[in-house]
Amino acid sequence: QVQLVESGGGLVQAGGSLRLSCAASTRTFNNYYVGWFRQAPGKERAFVAHISSRGGSTNYADSVKGRFTISRDNAKNTAYLQMNSLKPEDTAVYYCAARSIGKTKYGYWGQGTQVTVSS
């Protein structure tokens, strides 16, 4: 069982930056892919970014490409989402998720952290 705890959310003005963290309870963090997702009010949860188990591969939703960067530090069992040039439409609850290598679905989710971008 893997527990994930997000932190770093908050209120920021448009154009500002935030860095989200996702701390994992497992000592085998490098056996998991990590994804960030977000859910805005009244909308379905949407994919934001993904990083492979060793960090060598990443991909992003088109809406955040060039502005967000996903990374991880396996020695600290932590993944990050650096968010720059934030827009009001980035306002959402952000969730990190983990899935074991070889699995197709994310089996572990954090509780979420609120990001609010004011215009």
KAJOQUI-V294358 format. One record per residue. N is the residue number from 1. PHI is phi in degrees with one decimal (* if undefined). D_CENTER is the distance of its C-alpha to the mean C-alpha in Angstrom with 2 decimals. Layout:
BEGIN
N&PHI&D_CENTER / N&PHI&D_CENTER
END
This chain:
BEGIN
1&*&19.14 / 2&-114.7&15.73 / 3&-105.0&14.42 / 4&-121.1&10.88 / 5&-128.5&10.80 / 6&-88.7&8.27 / 7&-155.0&10.11 / 8&103.7&10.74 / 9&-71.6&10.87 / 10&163.6&14.29 / 11&-104.1&16.79 / 12&-143.5&17.21 / 13&-78.8&19.72 / 14&-54.7&19.22 / 15&93.1&18.97 / 16&-82.7&17.32 / 17&-132.9&14.26 / 18&-142.6&11.64 / 19&-123.8&9.57 / 20&-92.5&6.90 / 21&-121.2&7.52 / 22&-134.3&7.16 / 23&-95.4&10.80 / 24&-107.3&12.36 / 25&-83.9&16.02 / 26&-83.5&17.20 / 27&-88.8&19.30 / 28&-110.1&18.67 / 29&-57.1&14.99 / 30&-73.5&16.10 / 31&-97.2&17.14 / 32&-126.2&13.76 / 33&-79.6&11.44 / 34&-127.8&7.71 / 35&-127.8&5.62 / 36&-112.7&2.86 / 37&-132.4&5.85 / 38&-144.0&7.98 / 39&-135.0&11.59 / 40&-88.0&14.19 / 41&-55.5&17.58 / 42&76.6&19.79 / 43&-122.0&17.41 / 44&-78.4&15.87 / 45&-64.0&12.26 / 46&-128.3&11.04 / 47&-68.5&9.01 / 48&-115.7&6.98 / 49&-160.1&6.53 / 50&-142.8&7.78 / 51&-136.7&9.46 / 52&-72.0&12.75 / 53&-62.2&14.09 / 54&-102.3&15.82 / 55&88.1&13.59 / 56&-80.2&16.31 / 57&-134.8&14.75 / 58&-136.1&11.85 / 59&-150.1&11.74 / 60&-137.1&10.55 / 61&-67.3&11.70 / 62&-56.8&14.94 / 63&-68.2&14.18 / 64&-118.3&11.74 / 65&-57.5&13.57 / 66&86.3&15.24 / 67&-116.3&13.33 / 68&-108.0&9.71 / 69&-134.9&9.36 / 70&-97.1&7.08 / 71&-151.6&9.21 / 72&-152.7&10.32 / 73&-126.7&13.49 / 74&-66.6&15.04 / 75&-66.5&17.91 / 76&-104.0&15.88 / 77&54.6&13.84 / 78&-137.3&10.68 / 79&-115.4&7.51 / 80&-134.1&6.44 / 81&-135.0&5.23 / 82&-86.5&8.78 / 83&-118.8&9.79 / 84&-116.2&13.53 / 85&49.8&16.23 / 86&-65.2&14.60 / 87&-120.4&16.55 / 88&-55.1&17.61 / 89&-72.9&16.22 / 90&-83.1&12.61 / 91&-60.4&13.57 / 92&-178.4&11.74 / 93&-89.0&10.24 / 94&-103.5&6.45 / 95&-120.5&5.81 / 96&-102.2&4.49 / 97&-143.9&7.46 / 98&-131.5&9.99 / 99&-137.6&13.12 / 100&-68.6&16.25 / 101&-56.7&17.77 / 102&95.3&20.14 / 103&-90.7&18.52 / 104&-101.5&17.54 / 105&-117.0&15.60 / 106&-76.0&12.62 / 107&-99.4&14.73 / 108&-130.4&12.69 / 109&-133.3&10.44 / 110&-84.0&9.74 / 111&-86.2&11.70 / 112&96.5&9.33 / 113&-136.8&9.71 / 114&-81.9&11.75 / 115&-120.2&11.55 / 116&-124.1&15.02 / 117&-112.7&16.42 / 118&-93.2&20.20 / 119&-91.4&22.53
END
